[in-house]
Amino acid sequence: MPLRLVSSNRFRAGLAGVICPVSQAGLCVIDTSGDFATVLRRTQGAALAAYKHASCNRLDLTRVIAGVVADRGPQFDLDVSLNDRRLGGSLQDVPRTERTTFAWTATQDAPSSALLLNVDGSDEAVAITMYLDSHFLAPAGGEALLWTMESTAVAAAATAAAIEPAVAAESAAAMTPGAAMTPGAVAVPATEPAGNSAVSTVTAAS
């Protein structure tokens, strides 16, 4: 599964104090075969490599993509990105809620990307903001994606707690854990948003 991970690039020499956007999205390819724990372990290494090698000349990248599209066809698309803004500190405080909430918050006619997920939060709560082009993914599909992300995380946490109690106890002694995610009622408009672009936010206790 190809995915682009947004890297700050601030770890690079000379960029730490630069006052301008220097973030870029690095290509991360994940082998999704096997169970969730196996995929998670693979993802860690793939993600670190993507963050490390995200820096590139954008003009060169555009030329490479154009060449691949010419060779393989217009279905080639790398416009699916994840921006985990919790790395190195949260940019946005996310208050803990008793139940997960979901809402479409805005629409516009000029989508900025096919699909982008921004992740904010801490050990207490996580907020995922989705930007999607409804020609790429229908709003109902975007909502289903967010709920699936939550249910997968909840199931994995429950399984880990059941089969690795010793590890869980050791981790609990080393850090202050949050409560388990609790799926909750969905708060959505009666109709799906119109236009080419939709923005949704789901906030989950973690």
Secondary structure, DSSP 4 states (H G I P E B T S, - for coil): -EEEEEE--TTSTTTTT--S---EEEEEE----S-HHHHHHHHHHHHHHHHHT----HHHHHHHHHHHHHHH-TT----EEEEETTTTS-SS-----SS-EEEEEEEESS-S-SEEEEEEE-SSEEEEEEEEETTTS-HHHHHHHHHHHHHHHHHHHHHHHHH-HHHHHHHHHHS-PPPPP--------SSPPPSSEEEEEEEEE-
